[in-house]
Every structure is written in C-alpha cells, then in structure tokens.
Amino acid sequence: MPFSDTGDAPLYKEPTRGWQLAVAAGILGWTLDAFDFFVVIFLFDALAAHFHVSKADIVYTLTVTLAMRPVGALVFGSLADRFGRKWLLVICVFYFSSMTVLSGLSVNFTMFLIMRALYGAGMGGYWGVGASYAMESAPVRLRGFLSGLLQAGYPLGYLIVAAVMQFVTMHLSWRSPFFLGAPVAVLIAALTWFAPESEAWHTQRIGSMKVIFSSLWKHTRIFLYLLALMSVMLCLSHGTQDLYPDFLKSLPFIAERKLAGINLLYGIPILYSSAGIIGALIFGHASEKIGRRYSALLALAVSLISIPAWAFGETALALLFGSCIMQAGVQGAWGIIPAHINELSPSSVRGLFPGFVYQLGLIFASPATAIELKMRDHMGYSWALTAFEGAVIVALLFLIFYGPEHRGKDFASPVVAAEAALPE
C-alpha cells in the first residue's frame, strides 16, 4: 500500500463525501478575508484625506488589525474544537464581513480604527478553523495541492482588490470596496451549511474547554517552533505586499503610466498576485512529491534571487518581472503552510493550535510594515525593502531546513484522540 512519509495514512483513503464543499468554503473565505484586509493598503491616501489624519495613522490600523488576529484565533479555534468546525466557520464569516461593512460606514477615524480591530479578530478566527476544516476534509493524496489552492486565496483576494480599485472605486467612492464582500459571505455560509462536519473532529473531539486550553501547555516545543516559523513567514508576506503599491506610486515612471488602459499602479499588483496564485499551486503540489520542507526552501530561493529586479528595477518591465517572481516564491512557500502546520499540530486541538500559532505570530510580525516605513525614511524604499526581506528570507531558510515534517499525517486516526490529555 502506498503510504506517506510518516507511514500513518494511506494515500488512497476514501475522503468524506461532500469534502469539496468544505474545501471551497475554506478557499472562498480566505479570499474574502484577504480582500477585506488589502482594501486598506490601496486606500492609504484616500483614507488619510477623508479622516484628516496622516498616512502613518492609516498604516497603524493595519498593525492593529494584525495584532487582534490572535484573539480571534484563540476564541474561534477553541470553540471549533469544542463544538465543531462548520458552525463556527459560518459565525466567523458573518462576523468579519459585518465589521468590514461597518468600516466602510465609519463616520470618523476612531470608529474606523475600532472596526478594523474588531475585523482583525474575525480574520484571525477564520484562517485556523477554515484551514483545519479544509485540510481535515481533503483527500490525503490531494492535501498538498489543496493546501496551495487554499493559500492561493490570499493573493487572489489581493488581485481582486487591485482590479476593484481600477474598475469600481474610481467610478464610485473609497467606501464601495468595503461593501462588495457581503454577498460572498452569504455564499460561503451556504456552502458550509451543506458541507459535512469534519470526520477528524468527530473522532478526536474533546468535551472540556479546560483540556483544550491545557493542550497548548503540553505541546510547548512544537508550539514555540511553529510560533517562530509563522512570525517570520508573516514578515515575509506582509513585508513584500503591504507597502509595495506605495513603493510603485513613489516611482515617476510608474505612477502615471497605463498599459492597455489599466493604470500600472493596479496592473502590476494584478499580475504579481496572479503569479502568486500560480506559485502557491505549483509549490503546494510539489510538496506532495519532494516534501513540505524542500518545497518551501525551493520557493524561498526563488524569492531571494528576485530581489534585485523587485526592489531596484529601473523600468516597468523589470519591476513587473521582479515582483511576479517574488510573489511566486512568497506564495509558493505559503502554499505548503495550511497542510504543513496542520500536520505538525496536536490532532485533538487542530482547530485551535494552527490558527493560534499563526495569528500569535502576528504579534511579532505586525510591526513589519511600520518598520519598513521607518527604514524607508533612512535608506530609501529600495534598500529598505531589500534589507528587511533579505534578512527575513535567510532566517526562514534556517528555520525550515532544520524543522520537522509530518507529511501525510492521518487526521482522523482515533489512536491520537486522547493525546491532548497526555504530557508531551
């Protein structure tokens, strides 16, 4: 029988009927989450002008959003382990979508800041529960590819925002993007309603919130490793995405140019987001063949060699090429993450553990955008981007190369159902 690296899950194991709906809900929800987050980075100037604050104040709302995500991961993740994945997913998507709509209705900067903080809690809750639900439902043989597809929802959300800024916001107002995701939230809820509950949750569910939370302390070693990994991974993604449109805007040969009627300020992000989606799928699929770690290392090497064109390109074509290669590598490395950290997490608290370490990493990664902005003031945009991301990529190469891997772990095995009650 063909088995994975760990030898505990047959690759042809029959998946739960209706797993496609669960995976689709996870992908769409993460796409919507990314859309609702990245709306702000394209509206720095418009929001600052409307609320009569500085651009730095608007950038600060990103930090607050990111810093609130661990709260949502802790609350929604623990409830998902106690009461099931699917209903918590429905509640979470309606919650963060409502906060996004209220962000667009904000009457002053204080209200906007509060709404973005509350949205951050919902954003943090969705990834952990949605990724666990999707990975637990997916066939083992497709887990790597579907992991990439799930994570590709993030650059897809970024791409859709860039397109909306070009084709919708220019004709309406800065508020309009905050309302566009509400119908998608209804669709996600409908998909989840008809999807089956996770078989792994039924097998490994725990009847006590106390045991769920105590499991975090009983798996300290892997918790700290994943926390470090997620912290640096989030510096990688947010460090290459959040300020890049503003960097492009600072370049005179980009700011006013159009290609095929599309402003390059939006056209370039659309194309490098597309490259990111392709990268997530390629490296996610490759992780089933060469392993999670080696696939991520290869993706990071691709990002590293793209830095000269990405940060110092002197033409629009050079910047386009560099940014596409950069995001193919960045999202390629991220493509293995949903499968990788779910496989490394304690089985009985998989709703809480992956999402919590992911989002808690944002406590350390949340200042990344502000740090790059400060570095820009001292060394210029190009060198600030290079110094920050170069250090991040090198750190990740070491973390992943020397880290563990449990490719193909059987999520529904009853053997590990009581592991949360045991010491590490």
C-alpha positions in Angstrom: 0.0 0.0 0.0 1.3 3.5 -0.8 1.9 5.5 2.4 3.2 9.0 3.1 6.5 9.9 4.8 5.1 9.2 8.2 3.5 5.9 7.2 0.3 6.5 9.0 -2.2 7.5 6.3 -2.9 5.6 3.1 -2.8 7.9 0.1 -5.9 6.4 -1.4 -8.0 6.6 1.7 -11.7 7.3 0.9 -12.4 11.0 1.6 -15.6 12.2 3.4 -18.4 12.7 1.0 -19.0 16.3 0.2 -15.4 17.3 1.1 -15.4 19.6 -1.9 -17.9 22.0 -0.3 -15.8 22.2 2.9 -12.6 23.0 0.9 -14.5 25.5 -1.3 -15.8 27.3 1.8 -12.2 27.5 3.2 -10.8 28.9 0.0 -13.5 31.4 -0.6 -13.4 32.6 3.0 -9.7 33.2 3.0 -10.0 35.0 -0.4 -12.7 37.2 1.2 -10.6 37.7 4.3 -7.7 38.9 2.2 -9.9 41.2 0.1 -11.2 42.8 3.2 -7.7 43.3 4.6 -6.0 44.6 1.5 -8.6 47.1 0.7 -6.9 49.5 3.2 -3.4 49.3 1.6 -4.7 50.7 -1.7 -6.6 53.5 0.1 -3.9 54.9 2.3 -4.1 58.4 0.7 -7.9 58.4 0.3 -8.5 57.4 3.9 -5.9 59.8 5.3 -7.5 62.7 3.4 -11.1 61.7 4.4 -10.4 61.3 8.1 -7.9 64.2 8.2 -5.0 62.0 9.6 -1.6 61.1 8.4 -0.7 58.2 6.2 1.2 56.7 9.2 -2.1 56.7 11.2 -3.8 54.6 8.4 -0.8 52.3 8.3 -1.2 51.9 12.1 -4.7 50.5 11.5 -3.0 47.6 9.7 -0.9 46.9 12.8 -4.0 46.9 15.0 -5.8 44.6 12.6 -2.9 42.1 12.6 -2.4 42.3 16.3 -6.0 41.5 17.0 -6.0 38.3 15.0 -4.6 36.1 17.8 -7.6 37.0 19.9 -9.9 35.7 17.2 -7.9 32.6 16.7 -8.0 31.8 20.4 -11.8 32.3 20.7 -13.0 30.8 17.4 -10.4 28.0 17.4 -11.1 26.7 20.8 -14.9 26.8 20.2 -14.4 24.9 16.9 -12.6 22.2 18.8 -15.3 22.0 21.4 -18.4 22.4 19.2 -17.4 21.6 15.6 -15.8 23.3 12.6 -18.7 24.2 10.3 -21.0 26.3 12.5 -18.1 28.3 13.9 -17.0 28.9 10.3 -20.4 30.3 9.4 -20.5 32.6 12.5 -17.0 33.8 11.9 -17.5 34.7 8.2 -20.7 36.7 9.0 -18.8 38.4 11.9 -15.8 39.7 10.0 -17.9 40.6 6.9 -20.1 42.7 9.2 -17.1 44.5 10.6 -15.9 45.2 7.1 -19.2 46.8 6.1 -19.1 48.9 9.3 -15.6 50.0 8.4 -16.9 51.5 5.2 -19.7 53.2 7.1 -17.3 54.8 9.6 -18.0 58.5 10.4 -14.6 59.3 11.9 -11.1 57.8 12.3 -11.8 56.4 15.8 -14.7 54.4 14.5 -12.7 53.2 11.6 -9.8 52.1 13.9 -12.2 50.2 16.2 -13.9 48.4 13.3 -10.6 47.4 11.8 -9.5 46.0 15.2 -12.8 44.0 15.5 -12.4 42.8 11.9 -8.9 41.6 12.8 -10.4 39.2 15.4 -12.7 37.7 12.8 -9.9 37.4 10.3 -7.8 35.6 12.9 -10.5 33.2 13.7 -11.3 32.3 10.1 -7.9 31.0 8.9 -7.3 28.5 11.7 -10.8 27.0 11.6 -11.1 27.2 7.8 -7.7 25.7 7.1 -8.2 22.8 9.6 -11.7 22.2 8.2 -10.4 22.1 4.6 -7.3 20.0 5.3 -9.3 17.5 7.5 -11.9 17.1 4.8 -9.4 16.9 1.8 -8.2 13.5 0.4 -4.7 12.8 1.7 -3.3 12.5 -1.9 -4.5 16.0 -2.7 -3.6 17.7 0.5 -0.5 19.5 -0.8 -2.3 20.8 -3.9 -5.4 21.8 -2.0 -3.2 23.5 0.6 -1.7 25.6 -2.1 -5.2 26.3 -3.5 -6.4 27.4 -0.1 -3.4 29.7 0.5 -3.8 31.0 -3.1 -7.0 32.6 -1.9 -4.8 35.2 -0.2 -3.1 36.6 -3.3 -6.4 36.1 -5.2 -8.0 38.5 -2.7 -5.2 40.9 -3.3 -5.6 40.6 -7.1 -9.4 41.2 -6.8 -8.8 44.3 -4.7 -6.4 45.7 -7.3 -9.0 45.1 -10.0 -11.7 46.7 -7.9 -9.6 49.8 -7.4 -9.2 50.1 -11.2 -12.7 49.3 -12.4 -15.0 50.1 -9.4 -13.6 52.5 -6.9 -12.5 55.0 -9.5 -16.2 55.4 -10.5 -17.8 55.2 -7.1 -16.1 56.2 -3.8 -13.5 54.8 -1.4 -16.3 53.3 0.7 -17.5 50.9 -2.1 -14.9 48.1 -1.7 -16.0 47.6 2.0 -19.4 46.5 0.8 -18.6 44.2 -2.0 -17.7 41.1 0.1 -21.1 40.8 1.9 -22.8 38.7 -0.8 -19.7 36.4 -0.9 -20.1 35.8 2.9 -23.6 34.6 2.3 -22.3 32.2 -0.4 -19.6 30.8 2.0 -22.2 30.3 4.7 -24.4 28.3 2.2 -21.5 26.1 1.1 -20.6 25.4 4.7 -24.3 24.6 5.6 -24.4 21.8 3.1 -20.8 20.5 3.8 -20.3 17.6 6.2 -18.8 18.2 9.6 -15.1 17.1 9.9 -14.7 13.4 10.5 -11.5 14.1 12.3 -13.4 16.4 14.7 -15.9 13.7 15.4 -13.2 11.2 16.1 -11.0 13.4 18.3 -13.4 15.8 19.9 -12.8 16.8 23.5 -15.6 17.5 25.9 -13.9 20.1 28.0 -12.6 23.6 27.3 -10.1 23.2 30.1 -8.5 20.2 28.4 -8.4 22.1 25.1 -6.5 25.0 26.6 -4.2 22.8 28.7 -3.1 21.1 25.5 -1.3 24.3 24.5 1.0 23.9 27.5 1.5 20.2 26.9 3.0 20.7 23.4 5.3 23.6 24.2 8.2 22.6 21.9 6.2 22.4 18.7 4.2 25.4 19.7 7.3 27.6 20.0 8.8 26.3 16.8 5.6 27.0 14.8 5.3 30.4 16.5 8.7 31.3 15.3 8.0 30.0 11.8 4.7 31.8 11.5 6.2 35.1 12.8 8.9 35.1 10.2 6.6 33.8 7.4 4.2 36.7 8.1 7.1 39.2 7.9 7.8 37.7 4.5 4.3 38.1 3.1 3.3 41.4 4.7 6.8 42.8 4.1 6.5 42.2 0.4 2.9 43.2 -0.1 1.7 45.9 2.2 3.9 48.8 1.1 4.7 47.6 -2.5 1.8 49.6 -4.1 3.0 52.7 -2.2 6.6 52.0 -3.4 5.3 51.8 -7.0 3.5 55.1 -6.5 6.7 56.7 -5.5 8.3 55.9 -8.9 7.7 58.6 -11.5 7.9 56.1 -14.4 5.1 54.0 -12.9 2.7 56.5 -11.2 1.2 58.0 -14.3 1.6 55.2 -16.9 -1.0 52.9 -18.3 -0.9 49.6 -20.1 -3.9 48.6 -22.2 -5.9 51.3 -20.5 -5.0 50.0 -17.0 -3.1 52.1 -14.6 0.2 50.4 -13.8 -0.3 51.1 -10.1 -3.1 48.5 -10.3 -1.9 46.5 -13.3 1.4 45.4 -11.7 -0.3 44.2 -8.5 -2.9 42.3 -10.5 -0.1 40.4 -12.4 2.1 39.7 -9.4 -0.9 38.5 -7.5 -1.6 36.1 -10.4 2.0 34.9 -10.2 1.5 34.3 -6.5 -1.5 32.1 -7.1 0.4 30.1 -9.6 3.3 29.8 -7.2 1.1 28.6 -4.4 -0.4 25.9 -6.6 3.0 24.7 -8.0 4.9 24.5 -4.8 1.8 23.1 -2.9 1.6 20.3 -5.4 5.4 19.8 -5.4 5.3 19.3 -1.6 3.5 16.0 -2.2 6.4 14.8 -4.2 9.5 16.3 -2.6 8.2 17.1 0.9 6.8 20.2 2.6 10.2 21.5 3.7 12.1 21.1 0.5 9.2 22.6 -1.5 9.2 25.7 0.8 13.0 26.0 0.6 12.9 26.0 -3.2 10.2 28.7 -3.2 12.2 30.9 -0.8 15.3 30.6 -3.1 13.1 31.8 -5.9 12.1 34.9 -3.9 15.7 35.6 -2.8 17.0 35.8 -6.4 14.2 38.1 -7.4 15.2 40.9 -5.0 17.4 43.0 -7.4 14.6 43.3 -10.0 11.8 43.5 -7.4 13.4 46.4 -5.5 15.8 48.1 -7.9 14.2 47.6 -11.4 14.7 50.8 -13.4 11.9 50.0 -15.9 8.3 49.0 -15.5 9.1 45.7 -17.2 11.9 44.9 -14.7 9.7 45.7 -11.7 6.9 43.6 -13.2 9.2 40.7 -13.7 10.8 41.0 -10.3 7.5 41.4 -8.4 6.0 38.4 -10.2 8.9 36.1 -9.4 9.0 37.5 -5.8 5.3 36.7 -5.2 5.5 33.3 -6.9 8.2 32.4 -4.4 6.5 34.0 -1.4 3.1 32.5 -2.0 4.8 29.2 -3.1 6.3 29.0 0.4 3.0 29.9 1.9 1.2 27.3 -0.3 2.5 24.4 1.9 1.6 26.1 5.2 -2.0 25.0 5.7 -1.1 21.4 5.2 2.3 21.6 7.0 1.2 23.2 10.3 -2.0 21.2 10.5 0.2 18.0 10.1 2.5 19.3 12.8 -0.3 20.3 15.3 -1.8 18.1 18.0 -4.7 16.3 16.4 -7.3 16.9 19.1 -6.9 20.7 19.1 -6.3 21.2 15.4 -9.0 23.9 15.3 -7.1 26.0 17.9 -3.5 25.1 17.5 -2.6 26.0 13.9 -4.7 29.2 13.9 -3.4 30.4 17.2 0.3 29.9 16.4 -0.3 31.5 13.0 -2.1 34.5 14.4 0.0 34.9 17.6 2.9 35.2 15.2 1.4 38.4 14.1 2.1 39.9 17.5 5.7 39.8 16.4 5.1 40.4 12.7 2.5 43.2 13.0 5.1 46.0 13.2 6.7 44.8 9.9 5.0 47.4 7.7 5.8 50.3 10.1 9.4 49.2 10.4 9.8 49.1 6.7 8.2 52.6 6.5 10.8 53.9 9.1 13.7 52.2 7.2 12.5 53.9 4.0 12.9 57.3 5.7 16.6 56.5 6.4 17.8 54.5 3.4 15.1 54.9 0.7 12.4 52.5 -0.4 14.5 50.1 -2.5 17.2 49.5 0.2 14.6 49.3 3.0 12.6 46.5 1.1 15.9 44.7 0.3 17.4 44.8 3.8 14.2 43.7 5.5 13.1 40.9 3.2 16.6 39.6 2.6 17.0 39.1 6.4 13.6 37.5 6.6 14.2 35.0 3.8 17.6 33.9 5.2 16.0 33.4 8.6 13.3 31.3 7.1 15.8 29.1 5.2 17.3 28.1 8.5 14.0 27.6 10.3 12.5 25.4 7.7 15.7 23.4 6.8 16.2 22.4 10.5 12.5 22.0 11.3 10.2 18.9 11.5 7.8 17.5 8.9 4.9 15.0 9.2 3.7 14.9 5.6 0.6 12.7 5.1 -0.5 12.5 8.8 -3.8 10.7 9.3 -6.0 13.4 10.7 -8.9 11.1 11.6 -6.9 8.4 13.4 -8.6 7.5 16.7 -5.2 6.5 18.1 -4.3 10.1 18.8 -7.7 11.1 20.1 -6.5 11.4 23.7 -3.2 13.0 23.0 -4.2 16.4 24.4 -4.6 14.8 27.8 -1.0 13.4 27.7 2.2 15.2 28.5 4.5 15.9 25.5 
